[in-house]
């Protein structure tokens, strides 16, 4: 793990995205804390909030990192034969491409010469002062000869990230404008900030960061909050899509949305009441509505074990929304779980849930692999066995014995005699069809260092992993291989 905080956030994001669901996520309301009638009456039934456009580097610092990933472009010394390039001066250009399904559609609509993303090329040391020049196919016509080259910025805005590796330099360039043609959202122009990564004088990467985000202020439970809507890893979806990133910041600068489940249709607990969010296709209005439905109790049980400490935090997926319970880690990277909480009534599966039972921590998520019958339960076939109802608590106690399944090699994969075989196993809780992973020993601690995109350094403690040691033997007992094989 190179960056524990970043890896943790991205792992959870990938797992939740694999559920193929729309996200309202609700911060779990701890049992004993009821939705406050006074808080409900303090806010209007629905608010329509005007959104204003801001540069991405002006996003509040506590949530800015959620919008600084951008779109990566690998580079190659080989030109694309389907693209027309300008006369290049350096003799050692590198070629790349911005990939997005909506950019591809725009390209074809403009009679482009090939399918795919938008081509780009970096001409090193070709600028008037010896700096690099970057060409991007902004008009999606497959011809970079009619596109204005971009030069490095004399000084990058203070809020943009910089390289924390002394061997790698990041150079920000003048922005480019590309056109998206997304279903229902129509054609729109997006400003991108290119950043070229170099190892010494060798270009290794180009990243394109969406340069703008949208923000607006609303009231909930007598307090004001700032909402920030923008792009994260892709330009695939229009920003009014329910899965678009939405972060919430309180007046005192606290991040109140859950870092691992921040989306436009997140249903968040604010001032003792849950709120839903949506956005107009023009991305000029944010609609904030209080949730008035019933709540039920989710409880973590010991399952007959002699267990004193029980807590959970993470995300649960219903067919058309997600709720979160607890907070996987607070601002100091300390696990903040709950034993029980009140969440909206519904049938759920585990999107990503971290559980602590006395001296062991583990995480569960929906199983993306085929079961013993070969069937994969994803999308509409997800098993939603966590039935939260208003009249009785649902107890999640892990009382059923987990099973070990080998997902690689698959049963029908051919294996040549004498060839190396990669073996991977998963630990599955069979009733709810969840994968158990990231087992950790809470009796010990280890310190990890990290650096934020703004260059701030920090440290946090974490429990060391408990990966199983696996022995592979022949039928006569001869040991073929031994080693660590983490589950999941």
C-alpha positions, 0 to 999 in steps of 0.5 A: 500500500503506497497511500493508505487513505487513497487506496482505501477510498478507491477500493471502496469506490470500485466495489460500490460501482460494481453493484451497477446501482444508483446511489442515494447513500444515507449516513447511518443514524445511530440507534437511540438518536431519532430524526428530530421533528424540530430539525425537520420543521426548520427546513423547507420541504424542498429547496432549489439551489442555484449552482455557480461554476468555480475552478476546481482548484478553488473547491474547499480543501477538505473535499478537493482531493475527490475532484483531482484525479482526472482522465489518464492518457498513456503515451507511446512513441508510435503515432496513430495512422488514422490521425493527421498530425502537425509538423513536429520539431523535436524528432521525439514526440509522444502520442496519446489519447483522451478516451471517453465514450461520449467523446467518441460519439462526438468524434463520429458525429463530426465525421471523424476519420476513426472511432475512439477518443481524442488524439493528442501529441506532445512535442518536447522542447518545441516551444518558443522558449524551449518548453514542450508543446501539446496538441489536442484534437479539440474539434474531434475531426482527426486532424491536429493540424488545425488545433492550437498548441498549448504551452506550459502555464507560467505558474500553476494555480496554488490549489492544483496538486504537485508531484510528491516524488522527487524523481517525477515532475508534473507540468500543468498546461494551458487548458483545452476545450472538448465537446461531449455529446451525452444522451439526454444532456446534449452537446456541451463543452468541457474545459480540461487542464492537461498535466504532463508527467516526466521522469527526468526528461522522459514523458511517462504520462498525460492527465486531463483534469476537468477544470470546473466544478459547481457549488451551491449553499443550502440549509438543513436542520437550521445549518448551512452546507456547501454542495460541490458537484463535479467530475472524478475519474471519467467524463462518461456521465453527464453531471445530472446523472445520479452517480455523479460525485457530490461532496458536502461541507459544513459551515465549520469546514467539516466534510459531512458526506461519506468519502467512500460514497459521495454521489449526487443521489446520496441521501445524507443525514443532516441535523437529524434528518435524511436529505435527497439530492438531484440536479437539472440537466443544465447543471444550474440548479440543485434540488434538495428534498428531505426524506419522509419515509420510514426507518428501520434498525440494522444491528451487528450481532455476535452470532453466539460468540463471546464478543464484547466489541462490535462495530461496523461502517460502510455502505449498503445497497438497495435496488435504487439507493445506498445507505451508509452506516458509521464512517469508515475513518474520520479525519484522523483515519480512526475507524468510526463504526456503530453497533446499530443504526437507523436507516431507511427501510429496504432490502439491501446487499453489502456494497462495502462494509467494514466490521470489527469483532473484538480483535479482528477487523474484516470487510465484506462486499457483494460477490462479483464472482460466479457461485458454485453453480457458475451463476454471477449475481450482479445487477438485478440478480444481486442477493439482497438478504439484509431486510430492514423493516420498521417493526423489528431490527435486522441482525447481521451476525455472520453466524453461518460458516464462510466457505473458500472458493477458488476463482482462478483457475476457473473450472474450464481453464486449460492448464498445460503440463509444466506451465505455471498456474496462478491460483486465487481464492475468495472467502464467501459468506454464503447466505448474503453472497458476500466476499470477506477480505482485508482481514486485520489483527487489531492487537497490533498497530503499524504506522503508515505515511501519506501525502495529500495532493496539496503536498501535506504530509501526515501519518496514521496507524493501522492494524496489520493484515492477517493474510492466510498462508496457503500450502499446495500439496499433491495427493501423496503429501508432497508440498508443491508451493507455499505462500501468502494468498490474501482473500478477495 
